[in-house]
Amino acid sequence: MDRTVNVALVRGDRRRDAVAAAFALIRDDLRAIVAPTALMLPGLSGREVTHVDSLSVTFDFLVAAGVEDLVVACASREGLALFERLGYRREAIGRPVRFVDLGTEDTDWQPLESQGQALRMRLSGAILRSPCLVLLGVASKAAAARASFSCENLFPSLHFDDTRGSTTAGAFESVRASLARAVKPRLSIVDAFDRQRTIIVGTDPLAVDAVAAAVMGFDPARIEFLRKAYEDGLGVCDLGRIRILGDPLVQRRRFGFVRKNTFPSTPHVTRSGKRDRVA
């Protein structure tokens, strides 16, 4: 894959302004991929969730680009009450936004396949059919430990009951790769504001995660999921083929995380020799 893709990277002192500046840099790319209906998966795993300011600015730019029906979905045991508690519903007032609990409202669950073989997991039909899937990732401790940022949000596509107990490295990598092939997001946002005062936005989710990985101190070329997804033609992860718009990419020193391959529903992080429960 020889194409070059754009990824906006903006640093700032105010989250809302940084998200708006990043979206402005890819405005033309955004208009090229939006559809009248879009489905958004905010980061809701663990203690670090999508900030309401990031969500609000994303609402504005998607609607301005032509989205007429925006669905915000979750697969949490708290259901729609979680959106209320986080202030998401308040931000949606006056906008064409609906909130959906996939666990109770989606009755069309499709078997997830890996290389032609059905896995013991079901995939949300609503997400599978969405013409414009939007991922709002958070550069949390758990996401950094798995080196998985916006693509982390693919896991709510799965039925909640099917991910419990499947925490082996092999199962995690197999399912993540299968999800990336089955579900093709059109827009990704990674909110690294709390850790790096940085927002990353682009219409190639793989490229966005590659830039996020570099910002967090990882070498994207050494992350198996990114490399395999690139080889499958699912996006670009070679930093040499990613045009950074906005602020320059500065690769930071890692926080000392040890990579852990676990599902977001039961994330664990190992840091400085100690195992900390994140969620």
C-alpha positions as a Markdown table, in Angstrom:
| # | Residue | x | y | z |
|---|---|---|---|---|
| 1 | Met | 0.0 | 0.0 | 0.0 |
| 2 | Asp | 1.8 | 3.1 | -1.3 |
| 3 | Arg | -0.7 | 5.8 | -0.6 |
| 4 | Thr | 0.0 | 8.6 | 1.9 |
| 5 | Val | -2.6 | 9.5 | 4.4 |
| 6 | Asn | -3.2 | 12.6 | 6.6 |
| 7 | Val | -3.3 | 12.5 | 10.4 |
| 8 | Ala | -3.8 | 15.7 | 12.4 |
| 9 | Leu | -1.7 | 16.0 | 15.6 |
| 10 | Val | -2.4 | 19.0 | 17.8 |
| 11 | Arg | -1.0 | 20.0 | 21.2 |
| 12 | Gly | -2.7 | 22.6 | 23.3 |
| 13 | Asp | -3.7 | 23.8 | 26.8 |
| 14 | Arg | -7.4 | 23.4 | 26.3 |
| 15 | Arg | -8.9 | 20.0 | 25.2 |
| 16 | Arg | -11.9 | 21.5 | 23.3 |
| 17 | Asp | -9.7 | 23.9 | 21.3 |
| 18 | Ala | -7.2 | 21.1 | 20.5 |
| 19 | Val | -9.9 | 18.7 | 19.2 |
| 20 | Ala | -11.4 | 21.5 | 17.1 |
| 21 | Ala | -8.0 | 22.5 | 15.6 |
| 22 | Ala | -7.3 | 18.8 | 14.7 |
| 23 | Phe | -10.6 | 18.4 | 13.0 |
| 24 | Ala | -10.2 | 21.6 | 11.1 |
| 25 | Leu | -6.9 | 20.3 | 9.6 |
| 26 | Ile | -8.6 | 17.2 | 8.1 |
| 27 | Arg | -11.9 | 18.9 | 7.2 |
| 28 | Asp | -11.7 | 17.9 | 3.5 |
| 29 | Asp | -10.8 | 14.3 | 4.4 |
| 30 | Leu | -13.8 | 14.2 | 6.8 |
| 31 | Arg | -16.2 | 15.4 | 4.1 |
| 32 | Ala | -15.0 | 12.7 | 1.8 |
| 33 | Ile | -15.9 | 9.8 | 4.2 |
| 34 | Val | -19.1 | 10.9 | 6.1 |
| 35 | Ala | -22.5 | 9.4 | 5.4 |
| 36 | Pro | -25.9 | 10.7 | 6.4 |
| 37 | Thr | -25.9 | 8.2 | 9.2 |
| 38 | Ala | -22.9 | 7.6 | 11.5 |
| 39 | Leu | -22.3 | 5.4 | 14.5 |
| 40 | Met | -19.9 | 6.5 | 17.2 |
| 41 | Leu | -18.1 | 4.3 | 19.8 |
| 42 | Pro | -16.7 | 6.4 | 22.6 |
| 43 | Gly | -14.0 | 5.0 | 24.9 |
| 44 | Leu | -15.8 | 3.6 | 28.0 |
| 45 | Ser | -13.4 | 0.9 | 29.2 |
| 46 | Gly | -11.8 | 1.3 | 32.6 |
| 47 | Arg | -11.5 | 4.5 | 34.6 |
| 48 | Glu | -10.4 | 6.8 | 31.7 |
| 49 | Val | -13.3 | 7.5 | 29.3 |
| 50 | Thr | -13.9 | 9.8 | 26.4 |
| 51 | His | -14.0 | 13.3 | 27.7 |
| 52 | Val | -17.3 | 15.1 | 27.1 |
| 53 | Asp | -15.5 | 18.0 | 25.4 |
| 54 | Ser | -13.9 | 15.6 | 22.9 |
| 55 | Leu | -17.4 | 14.1 | 22.2 |
| 56 | Ser | -19.0 | 17.5 | 21.9 |
| 57 | Val | -16.6 | 18.8 | 19.3 |
| 58 | Thr | -16.8 | 15.6 | 17.3 |
| 59 | Phe | -20.6 | 16.0 | 17.3 |
| 60 | Asp | -20.2 | 19.5 | 15.8 |
| 61 | Phe | -17.7 | 18.5 | 13.0 |
| 62 | Leu | -19.6 | 15.4 | 12.0 |
| 63 | Val | -22.9 | 17.3 | 11.7 |
| 64 | Ala | -21.2 | 20.2 | 9.8 |
| 65 | Ala | -19.7 | 17.6 | 7.4 |
| 66 | Gly | -23.2 | 16.2 | 6.6 |
| 67 | Val | -24.2 | 13.6 | 9.2 |
| 68 | Glu | -27.9 | 13.8 | 9.8 |
| 69 | Asp | -28.4 | 10.9 | 12.2 |
| 70 | Leu | -25.6 | 10.3 | 14.7 |
| 71 | Val | -25.9 | 7.2 | 16.9 |
| 72 | Val | -23.7 | 7.0 | 20.1 |
| 73 | Ala | -23.5 | 3.4 | 21.1 |
| 74 | Cys | -22.2 | 1.4 | 24.1 |
| 75 | Ala | -22.1 | -2.1 | 25.4 |
| 76 | Ser | -21.7 | -1.4 | 29.1 |
| 77 | Arg | -23.5 | -3.1 | 31.9 |
| 78 | Glu | -24.6 | 0.4 | 33.0 |
| 79 | Gly | -26.3 | 0.9 | 29.7 |
| 80 | Leu | -27.7 | 4.3 | 28.8 |
| 81 | Ala | -27.3 | 5.5 | 32.4 |
| 82 | Leu | -23.6 | 5.7 | 31.8 |
| 83 | Phe | -24.1 | 8.3 | 29.1 |
| 84 | Glu | -26.2 | 10.3 | 31.5 |
| 85 | Arg | -23.6 | 10.2 | 34.3 |
| 86 | Leu | -20.8 | 11.2 | 31.9 |
| 87 | Gly | -22.8 | 14.3 | 30.7 |
| 88 | Tyr | -23.0 | 13.0 | 27.1 |
| 89 | Arg | -26.8 | 13.4 | 26.8 |
| 90 | Arg | -26.5 | 17.0 | 27.9 |
| 91 | Glu | -24.0 | 17.8 | 25.1 |
| 92 | Ala | -26.3 | 16.2 | 22.5 |
| 93 | Ile | -29.2 | 18.6 | 23.2 |
| 94 | Gly | -30.2 | 20.4 | 19.9 |
| 95 | Arg | -28.1 | 18.0 | 17.8 |
| 96 | Pro | -29.3 | 15.0 | 15.7 |
| 97 | Val | -27.9 | 12.5 | 18.2 |
| 98 | Arg | -29.4 | 9.2 | 19.5 |
| 99 | Phe | -28.0 | 7.0 | 22.3 |
| 100 | Val | -28.2 | 3.2 | 22.0 |
| 101 | Asp | -27.3 | 0.4 | 24.3 |
| 102 | Leu | -26.2 | -2.4 | 22.0 |
| 103 | Gly | -26.5 | -5.0 | 24.8 |
| 104 | Thr | -30.3 | -4.6 | 25.0 |
| 105 | Glu | -31.3 | -2.9 | 21.7 |
| 106 | Asp | -29.3 | -4.8 | 19.1 |
| 107 | Thr | -30.9 | -8.1 | 18.4 |
| 108 | Asp | -28.9 | -8.9 | 15.2 |
| 109 | Trp | -25.7 | -10.5 | 16.4 |
| 110 | Gln | -23.5 | -12.0 | 13.7 |
| 111 | Pro | -20.8 | -14.7 | 14.2 |
| 112 | Leu | -17.3 | -13.3 | 14.1 |
| 113 | Glu | -15.0 | -15.2 | 11.7 |
| 114 | Ser | -11.2 | -15.6 | 11.6 |
| 115 | Gln | -9.8 | -16.8 | 8.3 |
| 116 | Gly | -13.1 | -18.4 | 7.4 |
| 117 | Gln | -13.5 | -20.1 | 10.8 |
| 118 | Ala | -16.3 | -18.9 | 13.1 |
| 119 | Leu | -15.1 | -17.8 | 16.5 |
| 120 | Arg | -17.2 | -18.2 | 19.6 |
| 121 | Met | -18.0 | -14.5 | 19.5 |
| 122 | Arg | -20.9 | -12.5 | 18.2 |
| 123 | Leu | -20.5 | -9.2 | 16.4 |
| 124 | Ser | -23.1 | -6.4 | 16.5 |
| 125 | Gly | -25.1 | -6.2 | 13.3 |
| 126 | Ala | -25.7 | -2.4 | 13.9 |
| 127 | Ile | -21.9 | -1.7 | 13.9 |
| 128 | Leu | -21.3 | -4.1 | 11.0 |
| 129 | Arg | -23.8 | -2.3 | 8.8 |
| 130 | Ser | -22.8 | 1.3 | 9.8 |
| 131 | Pro | -21.7 | 3.3 | 6.7 |
| 132 | Cys | -19.6 | 5.6 | 8.9 |
| 133 | Leu | -18.2 | 4.1 | 12.1 |
| 134 | Val | -16.3 | 6.6 | 14.3 |
| 135 | Leu | -13.9 | 5.5 | 17.1 |
| 136 | Leu | -13.1 | 7.8 | 20.0 |
| 137 | Gly | -10.1 | 6.3 | 21.7 |
| 138 | Val | -8.4 | 7.3 | 24.9 |
| 139 | Ala | -4.7 | 7.0 | 25.5 |
| 140 | Ser | -5.3 | 5.4 | 28.9 |
| 141 | Lys | -2.9 | 3.2 | 30.9 |
| 142 | Ala | -4.7 | 0.1 | 29.7 |
| 143 | Ala | -4.7 | 1.1 | 26.1 |
| 144 | Ala | -1.0 | 2.0 | 26.2 |
| 145 | Ala | -0.2 | -1.4 | 27.8 |
| 146 | Arg | -1.8 | -3.1 | 24.8 |
| 147 | Ala | -0.5 | -0.4 | 22.4 |
| 148 | Ser | -4.1 | -0.2 | 21.1 |
| 149 | Phe | -5.8 | 3.2 | 21.1 |
| 150 | Ser | -8.7 | 4.0 | 18.8 |
| 151 | Cys | -8.9 | 0.4 | 17.6 |
| 152 | Glu | -9.4 | -0.5 | 21.3 |
| 153 | Asn | -13.0 | 0.7 | 20.8 |
| 154 | Leu | -13.7 | -2.1 | 18.3 |
| 155 | Phe | -14.3 | -4.5 | 21.2 |
| 156 | Pro | -17.7 | -3.1 | 22.2 |
| 157 | Ser | -18.8 | -4.5 | 18.8 |
| 158 | Leu | -18.7 | -7.9 | 20.5 |
| 159 | His | -21.5 | -9.3 | 22.7 |
| 160 | Phe | -20.4 | -8.6 | 26.3 |
| 161 | Asp | -21.0 | -12.2 | 27.4 |
| 162 | Asp | -18.6 | -13.5 | 24.7 |
| 163 | Thr | -15.5 | -11.7 | 25.9 |
| 164 | Arg | -15.5 | -12.8 | 29.5 |
| 165 | Gly | -12.7 | -15.3 | 30.3 |
| 166 | Ser | -11.0 | -14.9 | 26.9 |
| 167 | Thr | -7.9 | -13.1 | 28.1 |
| 168 | Thr | -5.1 | -15.2 | 26.6 |
| 169 | Ala | -2.6 | -13.4 | 24.3 |
| 170 | Gly | -3.5 | -15.6 | 21.4 |
| 171 | Ala | -7.3 | -15.1 | 21.8 |
| 172 | Phe | -6.8 | -11.3 | 22.2 |
| 173 | Glu | -4.7 | -10.9 | 19.0 |
| 174 | Ser | -6.9 | -13.2 | 17.0 |
| 175 | Val | -10.1 | -11.4 | 17.9 |
| 176 | Arg | -8.6 | -7.9 | 17.4 |
| 177 | Ala | -7.3 | -8.9 | 13.9 |
| 178 | Ser | -10.7 | -10.4 | 13.0 |
| 179 | Leu | -12.5 | -7.3 | 14.2 |
| 180 | Ala | -10.3 | -5.0 | 12.2 |
| 181 | Arg | -11.1 | -7.0 | 9.0 |
| 182 | Ala | -14.8 | -7.3 | 9.7 |
| 183 | Val | -15.5 | -3.7 | 11.0 |
| 184 | Lys | -14.0 | -0.9 | 8.9 |
| 185 | Pro | -14.0 | 2.4 | 10.9 |
| 186 | Arg | -14.0 | 5.6 | 8.8 |
| 187 | Leu | -12.8 | 8.1 | 11.4 |
| 188 | Ser | -10.6 | 7.8 | 14.5 |
| 189 | Ile | -9.8 | 10.2 | 17.4 |
| 190 | Val | -7.3 | 9.5 | 20.0 |
| 191 | Asp | -7.5 | 11.7 | 23.1 |
| 192 | Ala | -4.0 | 11.8 | 24.7 |
| 193 | Phe | -4.7 | 15.2 | 26.3 |
| 194 | Asp | -4.4 | 14.1 | 29.9 |
| 195 | Arg | -1.0 | 12.5 | 29.4 |
| 196 | Gln | 0.5 | 14.5 | 26.5 |
| 197 | Arg | -1.7 | 17.5 | 25.9 |
| 198 | Thr | -2.2 | 15.9 | 22.5 |
| 199 | Ile | -5.2 | 15.1 | 20.2 |
| 200 | Ile | -4.8 | 12.9 | 17.1 |
| 201 | Val | -7.5 | 12.6 | 14.4 |
| 202 | Gly | -7.6 | 11.0 | 11.0 |
| 203 | Thr | -9.7 | 9.0 | 8.5 |
| 204 | Asp | -7.3 | 6.1 | 8.5 |
| 205 | Pro | -7.7 | 4.4 | 12.0 |
| 206 | Leu | -4.6 | 2.4 | 11.5 |
| 207 | Ala | -2.5 | 5.5 | 10.8 |
| 208 | Val | -4.1 | 7.3 | 13.8 |
| 209 | Asp | -3.1 | 4.4 | 16.1 |
| 210 | Ala | 0.4 | 4.3 | 14.6 |
| 211 | Val | 0.9 | 8.0 | 15.4 |
| 212 | Ala | -0.6 | 7.6 | 18.8 |
| 213 | Ala | 1.7 | 4.7 | 19.5 |
| 214 | Ala | 4.7 | 6.8 | 18.5 |
| 215 | Val | 3.5 | 9.7 | 20.7 |
| 216 | Met | 3.3 | 7.3 | 23.6 |
| 217 | Gly | 6.8 | 6.0 | 23.0 |
| 218 | Phe | 6.2 | 2.8 | 21.0 |
| 219 | Asp | 7.6 | 1.9 | 17.6 |
| 220 | Pro | 4.6 | 1.2 | 15.4 |
| 221 | Ala | 6.6 | -1.1 | 13.2 |
| 222 | Arg | 7.1 | -3.5 | 16.2 |
| 223 | Ile | 3.4 | -3.7 | 17.1 |
| 224 | Glu | 2.1 | -7.0 | 15.7 |
| 225 | Phe | -1.5 | -5.9 | 15.3 |
| 226 | Leu | -0.6 | -2.8 | 13.3 |
| 227 | Arg | 1.8 | -4.6 | 11.1 |
| 228 | Lys | -0.6 | -7.4 | 10.3 |
| 229 | Ala | -3.5 | -5.0 | 9.7 |
| 230 | Tyr | -1.2 | -3.1 | 7.3 |
| 231 | Glu | -0.3 | -6.3 | 5.5 |
| 232 | Asp | -4.0 | -7.1 | 5.2 |
| 233 | Gly | -4.5 | -3.8 | 3.4 |
| 234 | Leu | -6.6 | -2.3 | 6.3 |
| 235 | Gly | -4.7 | 1.0 | 6.5 |
| 236 | Val | -1.2 | 2.6 | 6.8 |
| 237 | Cys | 1.1 | 2.2 | 9.8 |
| 238 | Asp | 4.4 | 3.2 | 8.2 |
| 239 | Leu | 5.2 | 6.6 | 9.7 |
| 240 | Gly | 7.0 | 7.5 | 6.4 |
| 241 | Arg | 3.7 | 7.3 | 4.6 |
| 242 | Ile | 1.7 | 9.3 | 7.1 |
| 243 | Arg | 1.6 | 13.1 | 6.6 |
| 244 | Ile | 1.4 | 14.8 | 10.0 |
| 245 | Leu | -0.7 | 17.9 | 9.9 |
| 246 | Gly | -0.4 | 20.4 | 12.7 |
| 247 | Asp | 2.3 | 19.9 | 15.4 |
| 248 | Pro | 5.4 | 17.8 | 14.7 |
| 249 | Leu | 5.5 | 14.2 | 16.0 |
| 250 | Val | 7.7 | 13.9 | 19.1 |
| 251 | Gln | 8.2 | 10.4 | 20.3 |
| 252 | Arg | 8.2 | 10.3 | 24.1 |
| 253 | Arg | 9.8 | 7.9 | 26.5 |
| 254 | Arg | 7.4 | 5.2 | 27.5 |
| 255 | Phe | 5.8 | 5.1 | 30.9 |
| 256 | Gly | 7.4 | 1.8 | 31.8 |
| 257 | Phe | 4.4 | -0.3 | 30.8 |
| 258 | Val | 4.8 | -4.0 | 30.0 |
| 259 | Arg | 2.6 | -5.0 | 27.1 |
| 260 | Lys | -0.5 | -7.0 | 28.2 |
| 261 | Asn | -2.8 | -8.7 | 25.8 |
| 262 | Thr | -6.2 | -8.7 | 27.6 |
| 263 | Phe | -9.6 | -7.7 | 26.5 |
| 264 | Pro | -10.8 | -4.2 | 27.5 |
| 265 | Ser | -13.6 | -5.6 | 29.6 |
| 266 | Thr | -11.0 | -6.9 | 32.1 |
| 267 | Pro | -7.9 | -4.7 | 31.5 |
| 268 | His | -4.8 | -5.1 | 33.6 |
| 269 | Val | -1.6 | -3.1 | 33.4 |
| 270 | Thr | 1.8 | -4.1 | 34.8 |
| 271 | Arg | 3.9 | -1.1 | 35.8 |
| 272 | Ser | 7.2 | -0.9 | 37.6 |
| 273 | Gly | 6.9 | -4.6 | 38.6 |
| 274 | Lys | 3.4 | -4.2 | 40.2 |
| 275 | Arg | 0.1 | -5.4 | 38.8 |
| 276 | Asp | -2.5 | -2.7 | 39.1 |
| 277 | Arg | -6.2 | -3.2 | 38.6 |
| 278 | Val | -7.5 | -0.6 | 36.1 |
| 279 | Ala | -11.1 | -1.6 | 35.8 |
